[in-house]
Amino acid sequence: QVQLVESGGGLAQAGGSLRLSCAASGLTFSQYTMGWFRQALGKEREFVAGIKWNSGRTVYTDSVKGRFTISRDNAKNTVYLQMNSLKPEDTAIYYCAADFRGGVSDFGPESIDVWGQGTQVTISS
């Protein structure tokens, strides 16, 4: 059974940090481009960060550049999102996503093969 399970969400204050983890099972993790999307209440799901399966190249949406860092550990089948200098506008449900041998520059919802169930991140001002 292919599965992505997120953890690490919760409540933090503005300026604080959180680290999200996404554990993958049932798939050959090293061959998947991995990423994070988020969806705020009443808004569409948006791309946050991605890391390519072979090169490890990373891409970020402009609003999180310099604050968020995506990384992966292929030995642990896990992708991480380190979120620093958090802002209230970062409040959303964060979803882990996997795209088999996908590119990272065009990593969009339409290319995703597997989604996680999501984890809530709430940032208070």
NURODREN-82704 format. One line per field, with one value per residue (C-alpha): x, y, z; residue number from 1. Coordinates in nm, 2 decimals, padded with zeros to 4 digits. Example, Ala and Ser with C-alpha at 12.3 -4.5 7.8 and 13.67 -1.06 7.14 Angstrom:
# NURODREN-82704
xx = (01.23  01.37)
yy = (-00.45  -00.11)
zz = (00.78  00.71)
i = (1  2)
***
This chain:
# NURODREN-82704
xx = (00.00  00.15  00.13  00.26  00.22  00.29  00.38  00.52  00.24  00.08  00.06  00.35  00.40  00.50  00.87  00.90  00.98  00.83  00.97  00.74  00.82  00.67  00.73  00.68  00.60  00.50  00.70  01.06  01.12  01.45  01.27  01.01  01.04  00.89  00.73  00.50  00.18  -00.04  -00.40  -00.53  -00.90  -01.10  -00.80  -00.66  -00.39  -00.05  00.30  00.55  00.87  01.00  01.31  01.40  01.44  01.78  01.97  01.83  01.76  01.52  01.26  01.05  00.76  00.87  00.68  00.89  01.23  01.50  01.26  01.18  01.42  01.32  01.54  01.52  01.67  01.64  01.77  01.47  01.22  01.14  01.12  01.13  01.02  01.20  01.00  01.16  01.05  00.69  00.42  00.04  00.00  00.18  -00.13  -00.26  -00.30  00.04  00.04  00.32  00.33  00.52  00.57  00.74  01.06  00.91  01.06  01.08  01.03  00.68  00.59  00.22  -00.09  -00.17  00.16  00.13  00.10  00.06  -00.08  -00.05  -00.35  -00.22  -00.11  -00.24  00.00  -00.14  00.07  -00.05  00.05)
yy = (00.00  00.33  00.59  00.93  01.02  01.37  01.48  01.78  02.03  02.23  02.57  02.81  03.18  03.42  03.42  03.06  02.74  02.41  02.10  01.88  01.52  01.30  00.92  00.73  00.36  00.12  00.30  00.33  00.66  00.74  00.76  01.01  01.39  01.50  01.82  02.01  02.19  02.39  02.50  02.78  02.81  02.92  02.92  02.68  02.44  02.59  02.46  02.54  02.34  02.05  01.84  01.64  01.26  01.23  01.56  01.68  02.01  02.22  02.48  02.71  02.94  03.30  03.36  03.10  03.15  03.21  03.08  02.72  02.44  02.11  01.81  01.43  01.12  00.84  00.59  00.68  00.73  01.07  01.42  01.72  02.08  02.31  02.62  02.92  03.28  03.17  03.42  03.41  03.38  03.04  02.90  02.62  02.25  02.12  01.82  01.60  01.49  01.25  01.25  00.94  01.06  01.40  01.73  01.99  02.30  02.19  02.03  02.10  01.94  01.78  01.59  01.43  01.05  01.03  01.27  01.26  01.32  01.67  01.82  02.15  02.44  02.74  03.05  03.30  03.67)
zz = (00.00  -00.11  00.16  00.27  00.63  00.75  01.10  01.28  01.23  01.51  01.66  01.66  01.72  01.44  01.41  01.53  01.36  01.28  01.11  00.90  00.81  00.55  00.58  00.26  00.23  -00.05  -00.31  -00.43  -00.26  -00.43  -00.77  -00.66  -00.68  -00.34  -00.24  -00.02  -00.10  00.13  00.13  00.34  00.43  00.13  -00.10  -00.37  -00.30  -00.38  -00.43  -00.15  -00.22  -00.42  -00.43  -00.74  -00.72  -00.88  -00.86  -00.53  -00.69  -00.48  -00.58  -00.36  -00.41  -00.37  -00.04  00.15  -00.01  00.26  00.53  00.44  00.35  00.19  00.23  00.19  00.35  00.10  00.36  00.58  00.30  00.45  00.32  00.55  00.55  00.79  00.84  01.01  01.06  01.04  00.96  01.02  00.64  00.65  00.83  00.62  00.58  00.45  00.21  00.12  -00.24  -00.46  -00.84  -01.00  -01.17  -01.20  -01.28  -01.01  -01.21  -01.32  -01.00  -00.98  -00.84  -01.18  -01.18  -00.84  -00.81  -00.44  -00.17  00.20  00.42  00.53  00.86  01.00  01.06  01.25  01.32  01.57  01.56)
i = (1  2  3  4  5  6  7  8  9  10  11  12  13  14  15  16  17  18  19  20  21  22  23  24  25  26  27  28  29  30  31  32  33  34  35  36  37  38  39  40  41  42  43  44  45  46  47  48  49  50  51  52  53  54  55  56  57  58  59  60  61  62  63  64  65  66  67  68  69  70  71  72  73  74  75  76  77  78  79  80  81  82  83  84  85  86  87  88  89  90  91  92  93  94  95  96  97  98  99  100  101  102  103  104  105  106  107  108  109  110  111  112  113  114  115  116  117  118  119  120  121  122  123  124  125)
***
